[in-house]
Amino acid sequence: MVMKCLIIDDEPVALEILRDYIAKIPFLECAESFRDPLKAIDFLKDNEVDLIFLDINMPDLTGIQFLKALKSPPLVVFTTAYSEYALESYDYNAVDYLLKPIEFERFLKAANKAHELLRRKSRIPVAKEHVLIKSGTDFYKVKIKEIYYVQGTGNYVTFVTKGKNILSLMTMKDVLQILPRGLFFRIHKSYIINFHQVDRIEKEQVMIRGETLPIGESYRESFFKAIT
């Protein structure tokens, strides 16, 4: 299981070291790195990661403030040159706390710990067959297998299902969190598909129930990698 990682640190040297460490570990993949935490927040609106290596002491937004700004944060390993932050970091369920300068052996220990936590989480069986979708003041109980795809438009998404189309005030990231991984895939900034409902896949599009949906360029590689 390869973990997609995000690095956030305002120091260029620290970013370079962490990118180098990640490249050495087969089960880690650096999705992106940022010196500006605000740009990282924008990146996470449309991209999922499994683990963040997060500097605590940054000028505009601290690592703690950054974490508080996320609705559903992934696993986090804090990095900092200041040991006094260690106790506070564990209040936010951090996987580990790395004190700079970070030695590779210590980094590997934290990575292994995060990897094991993700493996345990992925082994939890998905028992539910239905999902509750809120639309206005109503809730719809929908069979997961009957969801064809989800289309995002602004702050809303539309669940296109066997019985009806359901409009809900959600983000695409929220949708991915309530639907089972390995069955639903994001193929475009505006589309999440149910793989079991796909009739045909081409290089730049998929066909579902007579409809053609585009595969976004930034999602193409990860999508084809996941299904092959």
Residue pairs with C-beta under 8 A, 6 or more apart in sequence:
1 27
1 115
1 118
1 119
1 122
2 26
2 27
2 28
2 29
3 27
3 28
3 29
3 50
3 51
3 114
3 115
3 118
4 29
4 31
4 48
4 49
4 50
4 51
5 22
5 28
5 29
5 30
5 31
5 49
5 50
5 51
5 52
5 53
6 30
6 31
6 32
6 33
6 34
6 40
6 43
6 44
6 49
6 51
6 52
6 53
7 15
7 18
7 19
7 22
7 30
7 32
7 33
7 34
7 52
7 53
8 33
8 34
8 35
8 37
8 40
8 52
8 53
8 54
8 55
8 58
8 63
8 66
9 15
9 18
9 33
9 35
9 53
9 54
9 55
9 58
9 79
10 35
10 36
10 55
10 58
10 59
11 35
11 55
12 35
14 55
14 79
14 100
15 33
15 35
17 102
18 33
18 53
18 79
18 102
18 107
19 30
19 33
21 102
21 104
21 107
21 108
22 28
22 29
22 30
23 30
24 104
25 108
25 111
27 111
27 115
28 51
28 111
31 47
31 49
32 40
32 43
32 47
34 40
34 43
36 60
37 58
37 60
37 61
37 63
37 66
38 60
38 61
40 66
41 66
41 69
41 70
44 70
44 173
45 171
45 173
46 172
46 173
46 189
48 74
48 173
48 176
49 74
50 74
50 75
50 114
50 118
51 74
51 75
51 76
51 77
51 95
51 114
51 118
52 73
52 74
52 75
52 76
52 77
53 77
53 79
53 98
54 63
54 66
54 67
54 76
54 77
54 78
54 79
55 63
55 78
55 79
55 80
56 62
56 63
56 64
56 78
56 79
56 80
56 82
56 85
56 89
57 63
57 80
57 81
57 82
57 85
58 66
61 69
63 78
63 80
63 89
64 88
64 89
64 92
67 73
67 76
67 92
71 173
71 174
72 173
72 177
75 95
75 114
75 117
75 118
76 92
76 93
76 94
76 95
77 94
77 95
77 96
77 97
77 98
77 110
77 111
77 114
78 85
78 89
78 94
78 96
78 97
78 98
79 98
79 100
79 102
80 97
80 98
80 99
80 100
81 99
81 100
83 99
85 97
86 97
86 99
89 97
90 97
95 110
95 113
95 114
95 117
96 109
96 110
96 113
96 114
98 106
98 107
98 110
122 181
126 180
128 144
129 143
129 144
129 145
130 141
130 142
130 143
130 144
131 141
131 142
131 144
131 147
131 178
131 179
132 139
132 140
132 141
132 142
133 139
133 140
133 142
133 159
133 166
133 168
134 168
134 169
135 166
135 167
135 168
140 164
140 166
142 159
142 161
142 163
142 166
143 162
144 179
144 180
144 183
144 194
145 194
145 196
146 161
146 162
146 163
147 159
147 160
147 161
147 179
147 184
147 194
147 197
148 160
148 161
148 162
148 193
148 194
148 197
148 208
148 209
149 160
149 191
149 192
149 193
149 194
149 197
149 208
149 211
149 213
150 157
150 158
150 159
150 160
150 172
150 175
150 179
150 184
150 191
150 192
150 193
151 157
151 158
151 160
151 190
151 191
152 171
152 172
152 175
152 189
152 190
152 191
152 192
153 190
155 169
155 171
156 167
156 168
156 169
156 170
157 167
157 168
157 170
157 171
157 172
157 174
157 175
158 165
158 166
158 167
158 168
159 165
159 166
159 168
172 186
172 189
172 190
172 192
175 184
175 192
176 184
176 186
176 192
179 192
183 194
183 195
183 196
184 192
184 193
184 194
184 195
185 192
185 193
185 195
185 223
185 226
185 227
186 192
186 219
186 223
187 193
187 206
187 213
187 214
187 215
187 216
187 219
187 220
187 223
188 213
188 214
188 215
188 216
188 219
189 216
189 218
189 219
191 213
191 214
193 206
193 208
193 213
194 208
195 227
197 208
197 209
198 206
198 207
198 208
199 207
199 208
199 209
200 206
200 207
201 207
201 227
203 215
203 220
204 214
204 215
204 220
205 212
205 213
205 214
205 215
206 212
206 213
206 215
207 213
215 223
